[in-house]
């Protein structure tokens, strides 16, 4: 399979080069030249396949011969070794729990697959791979655990000072080995800008073999399609064949993967992009004007993105039919007060504790269903992180209901290591050069 740059469709590279380069020098993002439609027999019988079987079939259709079949199966069975249940809360309302992986966030799907793909392609004796990743909360933890101990790799995580939860910060700063953390005195957008600038800096690229573990890397996006197909398979087992997905959206890689699955033939009636106060995309869907703005801090910190990187990919999926984009995707945005109200409402209605990102997706789904009378369609909202990662968000009564996983309790006993930097690129570049 060949991949092109969103800034130059004539530029074509193989999967290995797209994975290791992450972002083309023209500052575009890689996308598959062809998006093959899965055959109807497979789609209509998804309920007969396990998650790893679905993942292999989807990945093999996208990647072709880039990774031999047996090797691809091995990668998937190693990476996707946890479950993602669609839990029924009421008639036509399901929550897709994507937090059952090692870092307790949906990012485990992408980070674990990508780390194993990179390790597979990395040949003995080759130059060390330096993985740069900006995080607004959950990406860094998933990438850290995905790459921890992987030979001949080093991961540098940039996170915004004071804007991630305590547990998220512990997941970023307590790993050691080949993982290092940088606390940036700014926003996620500042962290992301530093990473992107590093990829276009000649001196850094001559000295280091740089790649990204953010969702700008196509190897992060592909495995996120797996859980959309798997969610539909679970609905088929219950006799349901119409679905709406409500997706908590920040950098728009998550919903971008859903749209890629739709392009491959997954029958989705509607996608709902649910954001916090960082409403660049919902505003565009209403006005037709795409106007990025500085991000603002909210309770749903993993979605605090003012200029979503993956929107260019989504636009590319619909470049020949832009009207279809605004028809298939509808946007909703909620402030912190509305987020807290949604958390409380979910608890009261279902005795279910939802993280702030998940609560926003639920609220958007309910609002859409009420406005559009979708009685014959299952609504699935994505739960992107375990609620234990956001203890300060909940009332004491709700917090007491959260079951704290053992791996979180173990973090409290580990030492923290992070280097503090400002938002200037030269300081970040100096750190990389001086700590080679």
N, C-alpha and C positions, 0 to 999 in steps of 0.2 A: 504494500500500500504506500502511495506517495502522499506527502503533505505539502500544502502551499502556505505562504504567508498571507495574512489578511490584508497586508499592504502591497502585495505583489503576487498575483495569481500565477504568474509565469515562473516563480521560484518554486522548485520542487525538490524535496529531500525525502529520504527514507525514514522509517520509524526510529531507528537507532539515532540518527542525526537529530531528528526532532526532539527526542527525549533528552539527549545530552546538551544540545544547544539551548533548549527551553524557549528562547525568544530569538527570532531572526534579527540580524543586524539592522534591518530596516524598521525595527521596533513594532512589527506586527505580531500576530500570534499564529501558531500553526493550526491548520484545519485539514481534515482528510479531503483529498481531491475528489474522491467518490465516496458517497455514503450508501453502501449497498442495503437494499431492503431485504429484511429477513423473509424467508418463505412462509406462506400462509399456514402450511402444515405445522411448522414449529410454533408460530404465534398462536394458533388456535388450540394447541395442545401444551401450552406452557405449564399448565397445572400438573403435568406428568413429569416435570423435571425438577431436580434439586437446585438450590442456589448456585453451587459450583458448576453444575452442568449448564445452567443458563449463562453464567458468566463466561464459560469457555466458548459456547456457541456464539455469543455476541462479540467477544474479543476476536475470535478467529475470523469472523466475517469482516471486521474492521481492519485487522492487521494482515490478513492473507498469509503469505509465506514468510513474513518477517521473523516470526518465531515458530519453529517446528511444533507440530501438534502436541507431541508428548511433553516437550519442554514447557509449552504454554499451560498444559494441564497441571504440571508440577507447580508452576508459579502460582496459579489460581488456587489450588488446593492448600498451598502454604499461606497465601496472603488472605484469602477469604475463608477463614476458619471459625467464623462466629455467625450468629443468626441475626435476622432482621425481620421480626414479626410484625404483621399488620394486625393490630389489636382493635377489636370492635368495641366502641364506647356506647354507641346507640345506633338506631336504624340509619344506614347510609352515612355513618361517621366512623372513620377508622383512623388510628394513629399509627404511622409507620415508624417503629422504634429503630433508629440507626445508631444507637449508642452502646451496643453490646460488645464492641471491640476493645482492645487494650487501653486506648486513651479515652474511652467513654464518649466518643463523638463520631459523627458520620465521616469525618476526615480520614478515619482508619481505612476505609475502602480505598481511597485514592493513594494515601501515603504508603500503605503496605504493598499494594500492587506495584507502585512506581519504584519503591526501593528494591524490590526483587527483580524487576525488569532491568534496572540500572546495574545491579550486581551481576545479572546474567550477561549483559552486554560488556561489562568491564573485564577486559582480558588481563591476565597476569602480566606484570611488568609495565602496564600502562601508567601514565601519569595519574597521581591522586586526583580524585573527583571532589571538588569543593561545591557543596550544595548550599545555596543561599535561600533563606525563606523568611518572608515577612508574615507576621501573624497578628490577627486582632483578638486571638484567644485560643481557638481550638486547633488550628492548622499546625502550629509549632509543636504542640504536645504529640500529635499523631505522627508528624514527621520525625520527631526525636525518637520515639519508640520504634518507628518503622526502620530507621537507619542505625539504631544503637548497635554498635559492635560490627557493623558491616565493614569488611576489610577494604582498605584503600579508599575510604570515603571520609570526608569531614563535613559536618553540618554547622552552619552559622545561622542562628535564629535571631531575628530582629523583632522586638515587641515594644509597644508604646508604654512608657512609664506611667504607672498608676491607672491604667485603663484595661487591665485584665484582672480576673478574679484571683484570689489567693491560691486556689487549687490549680488554676491554669498556670500561674507563675511557677508554682512548685513543679509542675510537669515540664516546664521549659528549662528550669535552672538546676535541677538536681540529678541530672543524668551522668555528667562527666564523660569519660572515655573520648569518643570522637564527636561529641556534641558540645557546642559552646553557645552562650546566650548573650545578646546585646540589648540592654535596656535603653531605648531611644527616647529622649525628652521631647516627644511630639505625639502625633497621631498615627494610626495605621497607614494612612495615605502617605505620611512622611517615610515610614518604614518601607512601603512598597516602592516609593520613588527612588530610594537609595538602592534597592535591589535592582530595579530596572536600569538605573544609570550605570551600575557596575557591569552589566552585560554589554554595554556599548562603550566601555572604557578600554582603549587599546592596551595600555600598560598592564591593567589587571588581567586582560584576556591573554596577554603574552606570558604572564607569570603563572597564572592559575588555569586549571580546566574547570570553568565555572558552569554550573547548571542551577536550575531553580526547582524547588519543591512546591511552589505555589501553584494555584490552579491555572496559571499561565502555561504550565507544562501540560502538554496533551496527554501524558501518561497519568496525570491526576484525573483528567476529565473522563477518559474512557471507562474506568472501573466504576465510576459513579452512575453510569447507565444501568449497571447490573441490578441495583436495588429497585429501580422502576419496573423492570421486567419481572423481577421476583415478586414485587407487590401485586402486580396484575395476576401473576400465577396463583397467589394466595386467594385473590378475589374469585378467580375462575373456579377454584375448588368449592366455593360457596355459591356457585351458580350466578355470579355477577360478571357482566362483560362490558359495563360502561363505567368510566372512572374520571374523576377530576382530581388533580393534584394541587394542593396548596403548599407552597415552598417558602420557608424563611429565606430571605435573599439579602446578601451583602455584596460580595464580589461577583455574584451571579454565575459562579461555576456550577452550583447545585442545580439550579433550574436549567442552566445551559446543557447539562448532562441529560436532563429529562427531555429537552427539546431534541437532542441528538437521538435519544431512544425513539421519540416520535417520528423523526425522519427515517429511522430504520424500520418503521412499521408498527410500533406500539400504538394501539388505538386509544388515544387520550382525547377526551371531549374538550377539556379546558385546563390551562395552567394558570394558577393564581400566584403572582409574585407579591409576597407579603414582606414589607419593610418596616423599619422603625422610622425615626425622624429623618434619616438619610434617604430621602425619597426621590433621588434623581430619576430613576426608571419609572416609578408610578407617575411622576409629573410628565415625563415624556409620553407615556401611553395615553395621557389625557390631552396633552397640548400639541404633541408632534415635535416639540422642541427639546433636544437633548442638551442639557446644561449642567455639567458637573460642577460641584461646589465643595468647599472644605467640609470634611466630616465632622459630626458633632458626637460627643460621648453620650451613650444611653445605657440603660440597664441590659439591653441585648447587645453586648459589646462586640460579639463576633460579626455583627451586621453593620458596624460603624464604618461604612465605606461611602465616600462621597463621589468617587469616580471609579465605578466598577470595571475592572479589567476585562472581564469576560463578555461585556455587552457587545463588543465588536464581533465576537464569535457568533452571538445570537443574531446580530444584524446580518452577518454573512450567510447564515442559514436561510434567510428570507430575502436575499438581495434581488432575487428575480420576482418576488411577490410580496413587497413590503406591506400591502394591505392585510395579508394573511397573518402577519406578526401581531398586529394590534387586535386581530380577531381571536387569535388563539391564546394570547396572554392578556390578563387583566391585572391591574396593580392596586394594592391597598396599602395604606401607611398608617401607623399608630404611634402615639407618643408614650412616654413612660407610664403616665397615669392609666391610660387605656390598657397597657401591657399588664400592670398589676391587677386591674379589674378582670382581665381575661384569666390570669392565673387563679384568682379567687373563684371565678365562675366555673372553671374546669374542675377545681377541687370540690366545689359544692355539687356540681352536676354528676360527676363520675367517681368522686374520691380518688382522683388521679392528679399527681403532681407533675406539672409541665415546666420545663425551663422557660425563660422569657422569650427565646426565639420561637420555641414550639407554640407558646401561647399566642403569639402574634399570628402564626400560620392558622391556628384553630379559629381565631377571631375573624380572619379574612375569609376562611371557608364558610363559617356560619353566615356571615354577612352576604356572601355571594349566593349561597343556597336560598336564603330568604328572599333575595331580590329576583332570583331567576327560576324559582319553582322547579328544582331538579330532583323531584321525588324518585325518579327511576334511575338515578345515577349515584354511584358510591363516591363519597367525598373522602379523600385520604390526605391528611395533613402530616408533614414530615417532622418527626421529633429528632432534632439534630444533635442534642447533647444531653447527658445525664443531669438531672436537676441538682445533684450534689455539687456540681462545679460552680454553682451560683448561690451560696448559702445566704449572702447578705440581701438577696432579693426578696426572700420569703418572710411571711409573718412567722412568729415562733410556732404557732399551731400547725402551719403547713410544713415548716422545716422539720418538725418532729416526726413527720410521716415518711421522710426520705431515708431510704436504706443506703448507708454509706458503704460502698464496695471496699474490699480489703486492700486493693492497690492504692486507694486514696489514703487510707489510714497509714500505710507504709511510707507515703511521701513525707509525712510530718517528721520522721526521724532522720531524713537525709539532709546533707549540707547543701546550701544554696550557693551558686556561683554565677554572677552576671557582671558584665562590664558596662558602665554607663557612658553613653555618647550623646552628643547633640544631633541636630538634624542636617548638619553640613556634610556634603559628600566628601570633601577633602579629609575630614576627620575620620570618616568611615573607611575611606580608601587607605589612609595611613594605618589604621588598625589592621586591615587585612595584610598590608605589605610588611608591617612590623611584627606580625604574629604568624608568619608563614611557616 
